[in-house]
């Protein structure tokens, strides 16, 4: 029965689902390992108290915003390479790789210098206590010091995924999550003769891991035999290829930037409810991220497989794959949602023993558990649209959802009706529902078939 659900009961469906799972499962595994890191990191920081938990939580929001800015490179690289590979244009794929690596080094240098000399500027939109400003600035300064390696650790996996190789990023992610957790234990709490460095230790653990990760990815990229293996040596940027990357990537980046900045405003609104409430908010988000691994994994599979089908000029197959991925992802995320609803309180109690934080976090987890099928629809349909080359529509739904739905409803429910954290998470749910419906209708309309990449 389980095998029939996973692979189907006819030859065509078996072939289709095997193709989906081959790409999706390693991405799910990769995202799951990152979620485990976030959970363990939160648990370790949580032992230091709500101040430090809030500081690292805010810094993770900033890192998400930085990732959003870099999405033009990450998404553009994955989509372009998937189309080139689908069309068997391997020289074109190598051109994309060269351009992406050069742009990654430039972006990483800017990031590194900004974080080292002006760390406090990353938090100008927040009203924070002096102690919180000190801890957040410390984290960003040391975590982003090796900015080039941070950016490369995002871009090179995008190259592998565009080729359809999601296993390599999965295995490397698993290895480096374990390394990062080990360094967290040593540097945050003080083990093996090292002093307990708290937030600074968490930042150093993050930075060291990104350096090792980027080096490992580059070694595999240049020395592992594959059809898109680039040659060592500097080659100048190809303007035509860069413009194609920007055409696809900038809407994706704007999508992420508008959403992430909206999320920062949203977080700032939650922060006004107090340090304990914000800690409850962060714990709930970290636990919910368990369900994200399914959504992100299947969304990435949709981006890669739909992109390759479009590169082969097979839009019918692209549509079939996307709908099949949606069915699988919705069922799996729905099951995760059921578990989150039933076991929300025991999960929260793993991270804190503060009664107020436990009660607040448990309530909002149960709200978002109900929305998991809609969250799956949003993730997978947005990923399908990106793979098809329609990166502008997800930008539209993300920006409207964040700025015209989530933030206004949060203001209304939190500050006017005084519903507290529950009101904020109801607003988040409304945003998710809006994006799920519109992204599904857009993909189902097949308008993306008219877009040329």
N, C-alpha and C positions, 0 to 999 in steps of 0.2 A: 504493500500500500504506500509506504513512504517512498519507495523507489519510483512508483508510478507518478507520485506528485512531483518528485524532483525531475525526472526525465521524460514523463509522458508514456503513452502506450502505443505510439506508432513511430515508424522509422524517421519521418521528417521532424517530428517534435523532439524525438530523442537527440537527433543531430543538432537541432537548434538550441536545446537547453544545455547540451554538453558544451557547445561553443560559448554560451552565456556564462556558465559556471566556471569554465576555464579561465575567463578573464575576471569575472566578478569575485570569486571566492578568495583569491590572493589579496585583492583590494580590501575585501571585508576583513581578512586576517590582519592586513596592515593597519587599517583603521582601528580594529579592535585592540591591537597592541598599543597604539597611541592613546586610546581611551584608558587602557589599563595604566599607562604611564601617568595620565592626568589624574586618575583616581588615587594611585599610590602617592604621587607628588602632593596631592591635596591632603591625603591622610597624614603624611609626614609633616607638612607645613602646619596642619591643623593642631598638632601637638604643641606648637609654639603659642597658639592663641588666636582669637578673631582678627587682631590687627594684622598679623603676618599673612593669615589666610586671605584677607581682603586685599592686601598689597599684591600678592602673587596673582590673585584672581583678576585684578585690574590690569596687571602686566600682560596676562594672557589675552585680555581684550585688545590691548595695544598690538600684540603680536598678530592677532587675527586681522587687525586693520592694516598692518604692514603686509601681511599675506594677501589681503584684498588688493592693495596697490600693485603687488607683483603678479596678480592674476592675469594681467595682459600677457605676461611671458609664459606663465604656467599653462593656462588654457590655450592660448594661441599656439604654443609649441605642440601640445598634445593633439589638438585638432588638425593642424597643418600636417604633422607627421603621419597621422592616421590616414588622411586623404592621400598623401604621397605614397604611402605603403600600399593602400588599396589600389592605386593606379600603377603600381610597380615602378614608380619614379624614385629610385633609391638615391640617385645623385641629387635630386631636389630635396630629399629628406636630409642628406648630409649638409646641404646648404642651410637648411633651417636650423640644424644642430649648431653649426658654426656661429650663426647670427645670435642664437639664444645664449650661447656661452659668453660671447663678448658682451652682450647687454647685461647678463647676470653679473659679470665682474664690475661693470660700471655702476649698476644699481647697488651692489654690495659695498662698494667703496663709499658711496654717498651715505648709505645707512650707517656704516661703521663710524664715520667721522661725526655724523649728527648725534648718534647715541653717546659717544664718548665725551663730546664737548658740551652738548646741550640736552642731557637726559631729562631734565625737568620740563622741557618744552613739549614732550610727548604727552603731558597730562594737563595742558592748558585749559581744556574744556571741563575739567573736574574741580569742584570745590571740595577740598580735602583738609583733614587735620594735618598739622605740621609733621607729626610722627609718620603718617601715611605717605606724605610727600617724600620724606627721606627714604623710606623703604622701597617705594616704587622706582625712584630715580636710581637707587643703587642697583636694583635688578636689571633695569633696561641698560644701564651703562656697561655692565659686565657681560650680560647675555648677548648683547648686540655688538660687542667689541670686534669679534671676528665676522663682520657683516658679509664679506664675500663668501665665506664658507656657508653661512646661513642661507643665502640666496641660491648658491649652487646645490645645496641639499634639497631645495625645492624644485629647481629646474631640471636637473639630470634625471630624477625619477619620472618627470613628465615626458622626457624623451623615451624612456623605456616603455611607458604605458602607451604612448602613441604608436609604437611598434607592435603593441599587443602583448608585450612581456610585462605582466604584472607580478610574476613570481619573484623576480630579482628584488624589486622594491619591498616586497613582503618580507623576504628572508633578512634583508639588511635592516629593515625597520625593527624586526623582532630582536635582532642582535643588539642594536643600539638603544632600544628601549630598556633592555636589561642592563646595559652599560650605564645609561642615564640614571636608572633607579639605584644602581650600586653607588654611583657617584653622589647621588642625593643623600643616601644613608651616611656616607663618609663625610661629606662636606657640610650638610645642613645640621646634623645632630652631633658630629664629631666622633669619628671612629678611626681605628688603626693609627692612632697618634695624632690625627689632624684635629685642630680646634673646631668647635661648633661655630659655624659662620652664619647660620640662619638664612635669611633671604639672599645674601651675597653668595653663600654656598650653593643655593639652588640655581642662581644665575651662572656661576662658574661651571656647575655640572652640565647645564644646558649648552653653554658655549663650547666646552671641551668635546661633548658628544657631537655637535654639529661640525666641528673641524674634522673629526675622525670619519663621520658619515660622508661628508663631501669628498674627502680623499678617496674613500673606498668606491664611491660611485664613479668618480673620474677614472680610476684604474680599470674598472669593469667596462666603462664606456669605450675607452681607447684600446684596450687589449683583449677584450672578449670578442671572438669571431661572430659576426652577424652581418647581414646584408647592408645595414646602414652604418657600419662601423666607420667613424670619422678618422682622418689622418692627423697625426700629431704635427703641429706647426701653426703659425699664425696666418690667417687669411682675412682680408678686409671684409667689412660688412657688404652684403649684396642688397642694394637699395630696394629692388623689386620684391625680394623675399621678405625684407624687413617690413615693407608696407603691407604685404599680405598678412604678416603676423600681427601687425597693429590693427588691421581691419577686423580680424577675428578677435584679437585679444583685448582691445580697448573697451568694447562694450562689456565683455566679461569682467574686466577690471573695474569699470564704472559700476557694474552690478554689485560687485563685492564691496567697493568703496562706499557706495550709497547705503548698502545694507549695513556694513560694518560701522560707518559713522552714525547711522541711525541706532545701531546697537549700543554704541558708546553713549549716545544721548539717553537711550533707554536705561542703560546701566547707571548713568548719572542720576536719573530719576529714582531708581531703586535705592541708590546709595543715600539719598536724602532720608530714607526710612530708618537709617541707623546702621552701625557696623554689624550688629548681630543679624539683622534682616538681610543685609547684603551677603553675609557669610552663608545664610540659609539658601539664598538665591544661587550662589556659586556652587554649593554642594549639590543642589537639585540639578543644575545644568551639567555638572560633571557626571552625575548618575545617569541622566537622560542621554548623555553622549554614547552610552552603550547601544542605544537604538540607532544612533547616527551611523554606526559602522555599517549597518545593512544598507541604509539609504545612500551613503557616500559610495559604498562598494558597487552597488548596482547602478548608480548614476554614472560612475566612471566607466563601467562596462558598456552602458548605453552610449556614452560619448565616443568611446573607441570603436565599438562595433558598428554603430550607425555611421560614423565617419568613414570607416573602411568600406562599407557598402556604398556610400555615396561616391567614394573615390573610384569604385568599380562601376558607377552609374546604375546601381541596382537599388532604386528607391523603394520598390515593393518589399525587398528583403529587409531594408532598413526599418520600414514601418512595422513589419512582423516581429522583428527582434525587439524593438522598443516596447511594443505592447506585451510581449511575452515577459520581458524583464519587469515591467510594471506589475503583472499578475504575481510573479514570484516575490518581488520586493514587498508588495502590499500585504501578502499573507504572512511573511516572516516578520515584518515590523509590527503587524497587528498582534502577533503572538508575543513579541517583546513588550508591547504596550500592556497586555494583560498581566504579564509578570510584574511590570513596574507598578501597576495599580494594586496588585495583591500584596507585594512585598516591599512597598515604598518605605514604611517605617523602619524595618530591620536594616534596609540598605543605608538609610540616613544615619542610623546609630553606629555604623562602622566608622563614621568620620567625625563624630562629635558626641559629647555627653551632655551638652547644654540643652535643657528641656525646651526653651523658647525656640532655639534653632531647629531642633528635631521636629517640633509641631508645625512650624512654618514651612519647612522643606518638604515634609510629608504631604501636606495639603496641595502644594503646587505640583508635586510629582504626579499626583492622581489626576489633576486637570490635564496635564500634557500627555499622560498615558492614553487618554481617550482620543487624542489627535494623531496617533501614530500612523494610521492608514493614509490620512491626508498628507502627513509629512513625507511619507514614502512617495506619494503621487507627485508632490512638488519636486523632490529631489530627482526622481527618475525622469520625469517629463522635461525638466530643465536640462538635465544631462543629455537627453535625446536631442533637444533643440540645438544645444551647443555642437554636438557631433554632426548635426545636419548643416551646420554653418549659420544657423539663425541665433546668433549670440545677443542680438539686440532685444528680443522679446523677454528673455529672462531678466535682462537689465531693467526693463520697464516694470515687470511684476515685482521684482525685488525692491526697487526704489519706491514705487507706489505703496507696496505693502508696509515698508518700514516707516516712511514719512507721512503717509496719509491715512494709515490704518493703525499700526502699532503705537506710534508715539501719541497721536491725538487721543486714542482710547485709553492709553496708559494715564495720560494727564487727567482725563475725565474720571476714571475709576479710582486712581490713587489720590489725587489732590482735591477733587470736587466731592466725590462720594466716599472717600477715605476707606477704600476696601483694602488698602495695603498691598502686600506682595501678591495676594490672590488676584487683585484687580490687574496688576501688571502681567500676570501669566494668562489671564483671560484675553488681554489685548494681544499677547503673543500668539495665542491660539487663533484669533481672528485673522491675523496676518498670514498664518500658515494655511488656513482654509481658503483665503483669497488667492494665494499663489498656486495652490493645488488645482483649483478649478480653472483658472485662466491658462496655466501652462498645459494642462491636459487638453483643453479645447483648441489651443493653438496647434499642438502637435497633431491632433486628430484631424484638423482641417487640411493638413498636407501642404500648407502654403510654403513651407520650407523647401519643397521640391523645386521651386522657381529660383532659389538662391544659388548663385555660382560662387565657388570658393577659389 
